[in-house]
Amino acid sequence: MYFVHVNRNIIASNTKHGRSEPAVRIQKGRYGKPTYATEVRLPAGGIIRYSPLSPILPCGARLVIECEEKPEVIS
């Protein structure tokens, strides 16, 4: 399972400091090494999952896109 989510802390930092660091995070499994991107093509069959009461990922993400196949990093 691959997880895709947007890191809101990076977005806030980019806004505050005038940067353009990639904020979309992709990782394989809950504890996989993350890859960051600014644009991602999702495979068919992805599911958006929201868990308001407990984090889905160890980083604290509560809203993720779950994909069986690996998402394609465009940039």
HTML snippet that shows the backbone in 3Dmol.js (N, CA, C, O; Angstrom):
<script src="https://3Dmol.org/build/3Dmol-min.js"></script>
<div id="view" style="width:600px;height:400px;position:relative"></div>
<script>
const pdb = `
ATOM      1  N   MET A   1       0.844  -1.178   0.000  1.00  0.00           N
ATOM      2  CA  MET A   1       0.000   0.000   0.000  1.00  0.00           C
ATOM      3  C   MET A   1       0.892   1.245   0.000  1.00  0.00           C
ATOM      4  O   MET A   1       1.851   1.335   0.767  1.00  0.00           O
ATOM      5  N   TYR A   2       0.566   2.187  -0.859  1.00  0.00           N
ATOM      6  CA  TYR A   2       1.257   3.472  -0.900  1.00  0.00           C
ATOM      7  C   TYR A   2       0.347   4.536  -0.294  1.00  0.00           C
ATOM      8  O   TYR A   2      -0.871   4.501  -0.468  1.00  0.00           O
ATOM      9  N   PHE A   3       0.949   5.467   0.408  1.00  0.00           N
ATOM     10  CA  PHE A   3       0.212   6.574   1.019  1.00  0.00           C
ATOM     11  C   PHE A   3       0.710   7.887   0.420  1.00  0.00           C
ATOM     12  O   PHE A   3       1.915   8.104   0.294  1.00  0.00           O
ATOM     13  N   VAL A   4      -0.219   8.749   0.058  1.00  0.00           N
ATOM     14  CA  VAL A   4       0.091  10.076  -0.470  1.00  0.00           C
ATOM     15  C   VAL A   4      -0.629  11.084   0.421  1.00  0.00           C
ATOM     16  O   VAL A   4      -1.827  10.962   0.675  1.00  0.00           O
ATOM     17  N   HIS A   5       0.110  12.066   0.885  1.00  0.00           N
ATOM     18  CA  HIS A   5      -0.557  13.140   1.625  1.00  0.00           C
ATOM     19  C   HIS A   5       0.203  14.447   1.466  1.00  0.00           C
ATOM     20  O   HIS A   5       1.367  14.457   1.064  1.00  0.00           O
ATOM     21  N   VAL A   6      -0.461  15.542   1.784  1.00  0.00           N
ATOM     22  CA  VAL A   6       0.118  16.870   1.666  1.00  0.00           C
ATOM     23  C   VAL A   6       0.594  17.313   3.038  1.00  0.00           C
ATOM     24  O   VAL A   6      -0.159  17.269   4.011  1.00  0.00           O
ATOM     25  N   ASN A   7       1.846  17.740   3.109  1.00  0.00           N
ATOM     26  CA  ASN A   7       2.434  18.178   4.366  1.00  0.00           C
ATOM     27  C   ASN A   7       2.125  19.660   4.565  1.00  0.00           C
ATOM     28  O   ASN A   7       2.748  20.522   3.944  1.00  0.00           O
ATOM     29  N   ARG A   8       1.163  19.945   5.431  1.00  0.00           N
ATOM     30  CA  ARG A   8       0.736  21.339   5.626  1.00  0.00           C
ATOM     31  C   ARG A   8       1.818  22.197   6.275  1.00  0.00           C
ATOM     32  O   ARG A   8       1.825  23.414   6.088  1.00  0.00           O
ATOM     33  N   ASN A   9       2.731  21.595   7.031  1.00  0.00           N
ATOM     34  CA  ASN A   9       3.824  22.367   7.631  1.00  0.00           C
ATOM     35  C   ASN A   9       4.761  22.920   6.558  1.00  0.00           C
ATOM     36  O   ASN A   9       5.260  24.038   6.686  1.00  0.00           O
ATOM     37  N   ILE A  10       5.000  22.145   5.507  1.00  0.00           N
ATOM     38  CA  ILE A  10       5.846  22.625   4.414  1.00  0.00           C
ATOM     39  C   ILE A  10       5.142  23.752   3.666  1.00  0.00           C
ATOM     40  O   ILE A  10       5.778  24.734   3.286  1.00  0.00           O
ATOM     41  N   ILE A  11       3.842  23.619   3.454  1.00  0.00           N
ATOM     42  CA  ILE A  11       3.091  24.685   2.785  1.00  0.00           C
ATOM     43  C   ILE A  11       3.170  25.976   3.597  1.00  0.00           C
ATOM     44  O   ILE A  11       3.387  27.048   3.033  1.00  0.00           O
ATOM     45  N   ALA A  12       2.998  25.882   4.900  1.00  0.00           N
ATOM     46  CA  ALA A  12       3.073  27.072   5.760  1.00  0.00           C
ATOM     47  C   ALA A  12       4.469  27.690   5.716  1.00  0.00           C
ATOM     48  O   ALA A  12       4.610  28.911   5.641  1.00  0.00           O
ATOM     49  N   SER A  13       5.497  26.846   5.764  1.00  0.00           N
ATOM     50  CA  SER A  13       6.869  27.335   5.713  1.00  0.00           C
ATOM     51  C   SER A  13       7.171  27.996   4.362  1.00  0.00           C
ATOM     52  O   SER A  13       7.817  29.042   4.311  1.00  0.00           O
ATOM     53  N   ASN A  14       6.703  27.387   3.281  1.00  0.00           N
ATOM     54  CA  ASN A  14       6.899  27.979   1.955  1.00  0.00           C
ATOM     55  C   ASN A  14       6.254  29.356   1.875  1.00  0.00           C
ATOM     56  O   ASN A  14       6.841  30.292   1.333  1.00  0.00           O
ATOM     57  N   THR A  15       5.054  29.476   2.412  1.00  0.00           N
ATOM     58  CA  THR A  15       4.336  30.744   2.386  1.00  0.00           C
ATOM     59  C   THR A  15       5.070  31.795   3.214  1.00  0.00           C
ATOM     60  O   THR A  15       5.231  32.938   2.785  1.00  0.00           O
ATOM     61  N   LYS A  16       5.505  31.401   4.382  1.00  0.00           N
ATOM     62  CA  LYS A  16       6.173  32.329   5.299  1.00  0.00           C
ATOM     63  C   LYS A  16       7.517  32.807   4.775  1.00  0.00           C
ATOM     64  O   LYS A  16       7.865  33.979   4.915  1.00  0.00           O
ATOM     65  N   HIS A  17       8.285  31.881   4.159  1.00  0.00           N
ATOM     66  CA  HIS A  17       9.664  32.189   3.759  1.00  0.00           C
ATOM     67  C   HIS A  17       9.843  32.374   2.249  1.00  0.00           C
ATOM     68  O   HIS A  17      10.970  32.542   1.784  1.00  0.00           O
ATOM     69  N   GLY A  18       8.753  32.345   1.479  1.00  0.00           N
ATOM     70  CA  GLY A  18       8.851  32.553   0.040  1.00  0.00           C
ATOM     71  C   GLY A  18       9.579  31.430  -0.681  1.00  0.00           C
ATOM     72  O   GLY A  18      10.276  31.676  -1.666  1.00  0.00           O
ATOM     73  N   ARG A  19       9.428  30.215  -0.208  1.00  0.00           N
ATOM     74  CA  ARG A  19      10.104  29.051  -0.805  1.00  0.00           C
ATOM     75  C   ARG A  19       9.122  28.256  -1.658  1.00  0.00           C
ATOM     76  O   ARG A  19       7.935  28.573  -1.740  1.00  0.00           O
ATOM     77  N   SER A  20       9.656  27.212  -2.289  1.00  0.00           N
ATOM     78  CA  SER A  20       8.799  26.319  -3.078  1.00  0.00           C
ATOM     79  C   SER A  20       9.233  24.866  -2.881  1.00  0.00           C
ATOM     80  O   SER A  20       9.378  24.115  -3.846  1.00  0.00           O
ATOM     81  N   GLU A  21       9.437  24.483  -1.628  1.00  0.00           N
ATOM     82  CA  GLU A  21       9.799  23.096  -1.318  1.00  0.00           C
ATOM     83  C   GLU A  21       8.618  22.174  -1.632  1.00  0.00           C
ATOM     84  O   GLU A  21       7.469  22.556  -1.410  1.00  0.00           O
ATOM     85  N   PRO A  22       8.881  20.969  -2.143  1.00  0.00           N
ATOM     86  CA  PRO A  22       7.785  20.035  -2.443  1.00  0.00           C
ATOM     87  C   PRO A  22       7.012  19.652  -1.180  1.00  0.00           C
ATOM     88  O   PRO A  22       7.616  19.376  -0.143  1.00  0.00           O
ATOM     89  N   ALA A  23       5.690  19.633  -1.262  1.00  0.00           N
ATOM     90  CA  ALA A  23       4.865  19.377  -0.083  1.00  0.00           C
ATOM     91  C   ALA A  23       4.040  18.093  -0.172  1.00  0.00           C
ATOM     92  O   ALA A  23       3.385  17.708   0.796  1.00  0.00           O
ATOM     93  N   VAL A  24       4.070  17.427  -1.335  1.00  0.00           N
ATOM     94  CA  VAL A  24       3.334  16.173  -1.481  1.00  0.00           C
ATOM     95  C   VAL A  24       4.271  15.032  -1.101  1.00  0.00           C
ATOM     96  O   VAL A  24       5.358  14.883  -1.660  1.00  0.00           O
ATOM     97  N   ARG A  25       3.829  14.240  -0.148  1.00  0.00           N
ATOM     98  CA  ARG A  25       4.663  13.158   0.386  1.00  0.00           C
ATOM     99  C   ARG A  25       4.087  11.804  -0.037  1.00  0.00           C
ATOM    100  O   ARG A  25       2.888  11.559   0.097  1.00  0.00           O
ATOM    101  N   ILE A  26       4.957  10.932  -0.546  1.00  0.00           N
ATOM    102  CA  ILE A  26       4.573   9.585  -0.964  1.00  0.00           C
ATOM    103  C   ILE A  26       5.437   8.606  -0.192  1.00  0.00           C
ATOM    104  O   ILE A  26       6.651   8.784  -0.092  1.00  0.00           O
ATOM    105  N   GLN A  27       4.813   7.574   0.351  1.00  0.00           N
ATOM    106  CA  GLN A  27       5.604   6.548   1.030  1.00  0.00           C
ATOM    107  C   GLN A  27       4.942   5.189   0.882  1.00  0.00           C
ATOM    108  O   GLN A  27       3.718   5.079   0.813  1.00  0.00           O
ATOM    109  N   LYS A  28       5.771   4.162   0.835  1.00  0.00           N
ATOM    110  CA  LYS A  28       5.271   2.791   0.745  1.00  0.00           C
ATOM    111  C   LYS A  28       5.119   2.261   2.160  1.00  0.00           C
ATOM    112  O   LYS A  28       6.094   2.186   2.908  1.00  0.00           O
ATOM    113  N   GLY A  29       3.898   1.892   2.528  1.00  0.00           N
ATOM    114  CA  GLY A  29       3.635   1.411   3.877  1.00  0.00           C
ATOM    115  C   GLY A  29       3.619   2.553   4.876  1.00  0.00           C
ATOM    116  O   GLY A  29       3.963   3.689   4.551  1.00  0.00           O
ATOM    117  N   ARG A  30       3.220   2.236   6.083  1.00  0.00           N
ATOM    118  CA  ARG A  30       3.116   3.269   7.131  1.00  0.00           C
ATOM    119  C   ARG A  30       4.466   3.808   7.566  1.00  0.00           C
ATOM    120  O   ARG A  30       4.549   4.945   8.031  1.00  0.00           O
ATOM    121  N   TYR A  31       5.522   3.024   7.428  1.00  0.00           N
ATOM    122  CA  TYR A  31       6.827   3.439   7.928  1.00  0.00           C
ATOM    123  C   TYR A  31       7.878   3.549   6.837  1.00  0.00           C
ATOM    124  O   TYR A  31       9.071   3.606   7.133  1.00  0.00           O
ATOM    125  N   GLY A  32       7.448   3.582   5.566  1.00  0.00           N
ATOM    126  CA  GLY A  32       8.386   3.660   4.455  1.00  0.00           C
ATOM    127  C   GLY A  32       9.078   5.004   4.372  1.00  0.00           C
ATOM    128  O   GLY A  32       8.612   6.003   4.920  1.00  0.00           O
ATOM    129  N   LYS A  33      10.202   5.005   3.676  1.00  0.00           N
ATOM    130  CA  LYS A  33      10.952   6.242   3.473  1.00  0.00           C
ATOM    131  C   LYS A  33      10.162   7.155   2.535  1.00  0.00           C
ATOM    132  O   LYS A  33       9.754   6.715   1.460  1.00  0.00           O
ATOM    133  N   PRO A  34       9.937   8.406   2.912  1.00  0.00           N
ATOM    134  CA  PRO A  34       9.115   9.289   2.082  1.00  0.00           C
ATOM    135  C   PRO A  34       9.871   9.846   0.877  1.00  0.00           C
ATOM    136  O   PRO A  34      11.084  10.056   0.917  1.00  0.00           O
ATOM    137  N   THR A  35       9.121  10.074  -0.182  1.00  0.00           N
ATOM    138  CA  THR A  35       9.588  10.808  -1.356  1.00  0.00           C
ATOM    139  C   THR A  35       8.698  12.033  -1.453  1.00  0.00           C
ATOM    140  O   THR A  35       7.481  11.930  -1.293  1.00  0.00           O
ATOM    141  N   TYR A  36       9.293  13.195  -1.714  1.00  0.00           N
ATOM    142  CA  TYR A  36       8.523  14.427  -1.805  1.00  0.00           C
ATOM    143  C   TYR A  36       8.417  14.873  -3.254  1.00  0.00           C
ATOM    144  O   TYR A  36       9.347  14.678  -4.036  1.00  0.00           O
ATOM    145  N   ALA A  37       7.296  15.468  -3.611  1.00  0.00           N
ATOM    146  CA  ALA A  37       7.055  15.921  -4.975  1.00  0.00           C
ATOM    147  C   ALA A  37       6.159  17.153  -4.957  1.00  0.00           C
ATOM    148  O   ALA A  37       5.540  17.478  -3.943  1.00  0.00           O
ATOM    149  N   THR A  38       6.105  17.827  -6.096  1.00  0.00           N
ATOM    150  CA  THR A  38       5.179  18.944  -6.248  1.00  0.00           C
ATOM    151  C   THR A  38       3.986  18.541  -7.103  1.00  0.00           C
ATOM    152  O   THR A  38       2.947  19.200  -7.077  1.00  0.00           O
ATOM    153  N   GLU A  39       4.137  17.446  -7.868  1.00  0.00           N
ATOM    154  CA  GLU A  39       3.055  16.974  -8.729  1.00  0.00           C
ATOM    155  C   GLU A  39       3.145  15.453  -8.830  1.00  0.00           C
ATOM    156  O   GLU A  39       4.226  14.903  -9.041  1.00  0.00           O
ATOM    157  N   VAL A  40       2.006  14.778  -8.679  1.00  0.00           N
ATOM    158  CA  VAL A  40       1.960  13.311  -8.657  1.00  0.00           C
ATOM    159  C   VAL A  40       0.776  12.825  -9.486  1.00  0.00           C
ATOM    160  O   VAL A  40      -0.319  13.380  -9.403  1.00  0.00           O
ATOM    161  N   ARG A  41       1.004  11.791 -10.281  1.00  0.00           N
ATOM    162  CA  ARG A  41      -0.099  11.153 -11.010  1.00  0.00           C
ATOM    163  C   ARG A  41      -0.513   9.919 -10.227  1.00  0.00           C
ATOM    164  O   ARG A  41       0.300   9.027  -9.987  1.00  0.00           O
ATOM    165  N   LEU A  42      -1.769   9.870  -9.832  1.00  0.00           N
ATOM    166  CA  LEU A  42      -2.273   8.761  -9.030  1.00  0.00           C
ATOM    167  C   LEU A  42      -2.771   7.631  -9.930  1.00  0.00           C
ATOM    168  O   LEU A  42      -3.370   7.885 -10.976  1.00  0.00           O
ATOM    169  N   PRO A  43      -2.525   6.393  -9.528  1.00  0.00           N
ATOM    170  CA  PRO A  43      -3.055   5.265 -10.293  1.00  0.00           C
ATOM    171  C   PRO A  43      -4.567   5.133 -10.065  1.00  0.00           C
ATOM    172  O   PRO A  43      -5.109   5.639  -9.083  1.00  0.00           O
ATOM    173  N   ALA A  44      -5.227   4.442 -10.993  1.00  0.00           N
ATOM    174  CA  ALA A  44      -6.664   4.210 -10.859  1.00  0.00           C
ATOM    175  C   ALA A  44      -6.932   3.400  -9.594  1.00  0.00           C
ATOM    176  O   ALA A  44      -6.131   2.548  -9.209  1.00  0.00           O
ATOM    177  N   GLY A  45      -8.043   3.670  -8.964  1.00  0.00           N
ATOM    178  CA  GLY A  45      -8.432   2.902  -7.783  1.00  0.00           C
ATOM    179  C   GLY A  45      -7.937   3.462  -6.460  1.00  0.00           C
ATOM    180  O   GLY A  45      -8.107   2.819  -5.425  1.00  0.00           O
ATOM    181  N   GLY A  46      -7.324   4.651  -6.466  1.00  0.00           N
ATOM    182  CA  GLY A  46      -6.883   5.258  -5.211  1.00  0.00           C
ATOM    183  C   GLY A  46      -8.077   5.628  -4.343  1.00  0.00           C
ATOM    184  O   GLY A  46      -9.149   5.952  -4.854  1.00  0.00           O
ATOM    185  N   ILE A  47      -7.888   5.580  -3.044  1.00  0.00           N
ATOM    186  CA  ILE A  47      -8.961   5.880  -2.093  1.00  0.00           C
ATOM    187  C   ILE A  47      -8.504   7.013  -1.181  1.00  0.00           C
ATOM    188  O   ILE A  47      -7.394   6.980  -0.650  1.00  0.00           O
ATOM    189  N   ILE A  48      -9.360   8.014  -1.000  1.00  0.00           N
ATOM    190  CA  ILE A  48      -9.073   9.067  -0.025  1.00  0.00           C
ATOM    191  C   ILE A  48      -9.646   8.621   1.306  1.00  0.00           C
ATOM    192  O   ILE A  48     -10.822   8.268   1.399  1.00  0.00           O
ATOM    193  N   ARG A  49      -8.808   8.638   2.342  1.00  0.00           N
ATOM    194  CA  ARG A  49      -9.247   8.186   3.661  1.00  0.00           C
ATOM    195  C   ARG A  49      -8.974   9.280   4.693  1.00  0.00           C
ATOM    196  O   ARG A  49      -7.876   9.834   4.751  1.00  0.00           O
ATOM    197  N   TYR A  50      -9.989   9.581   5.506  1.00  0.00           N
ATOM    198  CA  TYR A  50      -9.888  10.574   6.569  1.00  0.00           C
ATOM    199  C   TYR A  50     -10.196   9.903   7.899  1.00  0.00           C
ATOM    200  O   TYR A  50     -11.199   9.202   8.030  1.00  0.00           O
ATOM    201  N   SER A  51      -9.336  10.117   8.879  1.00  0.00           N
ATOM    202  CA  SER A  51      -9.518   9.541  10.209  1.00  0.00           C
ATOM    203  C   SER A  51      -9.444  10.671  11.242  1.00  0.00           C
ATOM    204  O   SER A  51      -8.355  10.984  11.722  1.00  0.00           O
ATOM    205  N   PRO A  52     -10.570  11.286  11.590  1.00  0.00           N
ATOM    206  CA  PRO A  52     -10.544  12.446  12.479  1.00  0.00           C
ATOM    207  C   PRO A  52     -10.137  12.142  13.916  1.00  0.00           C
ATOM    208  O   PRO A  52      -9.678  13.040  14.621  1.00  0.00           O
ATOM    209  N   LEU A  53     -10.292  10.914  14.361  1.00  0.00           N
ATOM    210  CA  LEU A  53     -10.025  10.610  15.768  1.00  0.00           C
ATOM    211  C   LEU A  53      -8.614  10.105  16.047  1.00  0.00           C
ATOM    212  O   LEU A  53      -8.147  10.196  17.182  1.00  0.00           O
ATOM    213  N   SER A  54      -7.930   9.580  15.046  1.00  0.00           N
ATOM    214  CA  SER A  54      -6.555   9.109  15.266  1.00  0.00           C
ATOM    215  C   SER A  54      -5.767   9.195  13.965  1.00  0.00           C
ATOM    216  O   SER A  54      -6.333   9.009  12.888  1.00  0.00           O
ATOM    217  N   PRO A  55      -4.470   9.475  14.051  1.00  0.00           N
ATOM    218  CA  PRO A  55      -3.640   9.586  12.858  1.00  0.00           C
ATOM    219  C   PRO A  55      -3.563   8.261  12.089  1.00  0.00           C
ATOM    220  O   PRO A  55      -3.583   7.181  12.679  1.00  0.00           O
ATOM    221  N   ILE A  56      -3.475   8.371  10.777  1.00  0.00           N
ATOM    222  CA  ILE A  56      -3.307   7.203   9.924  1.00  0.00           C
ATOM    223  C   ILE A  56      -1.827   6.850   9.817  1.00  0.00           C
ATOM    224  O   ILE A  56      -1.460   5.675   9.827  1.00  0.00           O
ATOM    225  N   LEU A  57      -0.984   7.868   9.716  1.00  0.00           N
ATOM    226  CA  LEU A  57       0.463   7.664   9.592  1.00  0.00           C
ATOM    227  C   LEU A  57       1.171   8.141  10.856  1.00  0.00           C
ATOM    228  O   LEU A  57       0.640   8.982  11.581  1.00  0.00           O
ATOM    229  N   PRO A  58       2.353   7.619  11.124  1.00  0.00           N
ATOM    230  CA  PRO A  58       3.100   8.031  12.319  1.00  0.00           C
ATOM    231  C   PRO A  58       3.433   9.524  12.358  1.00  0.00           C
ATOM    232  O   PRO A  58       3.641  10.083  13.435  1.00  0.00           O
ATOM    233  N   CYS A  59       3.483  10.172  11.185  1.00  0.00           N
ATOM    234  CA  CYS A  59       3.780  11.605  11.157  1.00  0.00           C
ATOM    235  C   CYS A  59       2.597  12.441  11.640  1.00  0.00           C
ATOM    236  O   CYS A  59       2.727  13.651  11.824  1.00  0.00           O
ATOM    237  N   GLY A  60       1.453  11.808  11.845  1.00  0.00           N
ATOM    238  CA  GLY A  60       0.273  12.514  12.332  1.00  0.00           C
ATOM    239  C   GLY A  60      -0.771  12.784  11.272  1.00  0.00           C
ATOM    240  O   GLY A  60      -1.809  13.374  11.570  1.00  0.00           O
ATOM    241  N   ALA A  61      -0.523  12.364  10.033  1.00  0.00           N
ATOM    242  CA  ALA A  61      -1.484  12.613   8.947  1.00  0.00           C
ATOM    243  C   ALA A  61      -2.805  11.910   9.235  1.00  0.00           C
ATOM    244  O   ALA A  61      -2.832  10.733   9.597  1.00  0.00           O
ATOM    245  N   ARG A  62      -3.890  12.643   9.071  1.00  0.00           N
ATOM    246  CA  ARG A  62      -5.235  12.095   9.289  1.00  0.00           C
ATOM    247  C   ARG A  62      -6.025  11.986   7.988  1.00  0.00           C
ATOM    248  O   ARG A  62      -7.095  11.378   7.953  1.00  0.00           O
ATOM    249  N   LEU A  63      -5.495  12.575   6.925  1.00  0.00           N
ATOM    250  CA  LEU A  63      -6.120  12.491   5.608  1.00  0.00           C
ATOM    251  C   LEU A  63      -5.057  12.037   4.619  1.00  0.00           C
ATOM    252  O   LEU A  63      -4.037  12.706   4.457  1.00  0.00           O
ATOM    253  N   VAL A  64      -5.282  10.915   3.961  1.00  0.00           N
ATOM    254  CA  VAL A  64      -4.316  10.363   3.010  1.00  0.00           C
ATOM    255  C   VAL A  64      -5.045   9.825   1.783  1.00  0.00           C
ATOM    256  O   VAL A  64      -6.256   9.603   1.805  1.00  0.00           O
ATOM    257  N   ILE A  65      -4.294   9.625   0.732  1.00  0.00           N
ATOM    258  CA  ILE A  65      -4.766   8.877  -0.429  1.00  0.00           C
ATOM    259  C   ILE A  65      -4.025   7.550  -0.399  1.00  0.00           C
ATOM    260  O   ILE A  65      -2.795   7.524  -0.348  1.00  0.00           O
ATOM    261  N   GLU A  66      -4.766   6.453  -0.431  1.00  0.00           N
ATOM    262  CA  GLU A  66      -4.168   5.118  -0.418  1.00  0.00           C
ATOM    263  C   GLU A  66      -4.225   4.541  -1.823  1.00  0.00           C
ATOM    264  O   GLU A  66      -5.264   4.596  -2.480  1.00  0.00           O
ATOM    265  N   CYS A  67      -3.101   3.982  -2.288  1.00  0.00           N
ATOM    266  CA  CYS A  67      -3.005   3.389  -3.627  1.00  0.00           C
ATOM    267  C   CYS A  67      -2.335   2.030  -3.530  1.00  0.00           C
ATOM    268  O   CYS A  67      -1.354   1.863  -2.806  1.00  0.00           O
ATOM    269  N   GLU A  68      -2.861   1.071  -4.252  1.00  0.00           N
ATOM    270  CA  GLU A  68      -2.227  -0.248  -4.315  1.00  0.00           C
ATOM    271  C   GLU A  68      -0.973  -0.194  -5.180  1.00  0.00           C
ATOM    272  O   GLU A  68       0.033  -0.832  -4.868  1.00  0.00           O
ATOM    273  N   GLU A  69      -1.038   0.581  -6.284  1.00  0.00           N
ATOM    274  CA  GLU A  69       0.091   0.723  -7.184  1.00  0.00           C
ATOM    275  C   GLU A  69       0.863   2.002  -6.841  1.00  0.00           C
ATOM    276  O   GLU A  69       0.324   2.930  -6.237  1.00  0.00           O
ATOM    277  N   LYS A  70       2.124   2.025  -7.239  1.00  0.00           N
ATOM    278  CA  LYS A  70       2.972   3.180  -6.927  1.00  0.00           C
ATOM    279  C   LYS A  70       2.542   4.414  -7.725  1.00  0.00           C
ATOM    280  O   LYS A  70       2.413   4.344  -8.947  1.00  0.00           O
ATOM    281  N   PRO A  71       2.319   5.550  -7.040  1.00  0.00           N
ATOM    282  CA  PRO A  71       2.018   6.802  -7.750  1.00  0.00           C
ATOM    283  C   PRO A  71       3.245   7.264  -8.530  1.00  0.00           C
ATOM    284  O   PRO A  71       4.380   6.988  -8.140  1.00  0.00           O
ATOM    285  N   GLU A  72       3.010   7.966  -9.627  1.00  0.00           N
ATOM    286  CA  GLU A  72       4.088   8.458 -10.467  1.00  0.00           C
ATOM    287  C   GLU A  72       4.426   9.892 -10.098  1.00  0.00           C
ATOM    288  O   GLU A  72       3.557  10.763 -10.122  1.00  0.00           O
ATOM    289  N   VAL A  73       5.697  10.144  -9.755  1.00  0.00           N
ATOM    290  CA  VAL A  73       6.154  11.494  -9.459  1.00  0.00           C
ATOM    291  C   VAL A  73       6.397  12.193 -10.796  1.00  0.00           C
ATOM    292  O   VAL A  73       7.191  11.727 -11.612  1.00  0.00           O
ATOM    293  N   ILE A  74       5.705  13.315 -11.014  1.00  0.00           N
ATOM    294  CA  ILE A  74       5.865  14.081 -12.254  1.00  0.00           C
ATOM    295  C   ILE A  74       6.934  15.146 -12.069  1.00  0.00           C
ATOM    296  O   ILE A  74       7.771  15.353 -12.947  1.00  0.00           O
ATOM    297  N   SER A  75       6.906  15.823 -10.922  1.00  0.00           N
ATOM    298  CA  SER A  75       7.937  16.821 -10.609  1.00  0.00           C
ATOM    299  C   SER A  75       8.046  17.007  -9.127  1.00  0.00           C
ATOM    300  O   SER A  75       8.859  17.806  -8.663  1.00  0.00           O
TER     301      SER A  75
END
`;
const viewer = $3Dmol.createViewer("view");
viewer.addModel(pdb, "pdb");
viewer.setStyle({}, {cartoon: {color: "spectrum"}});
viewer.zoomTo();
viewer.render();
</script>
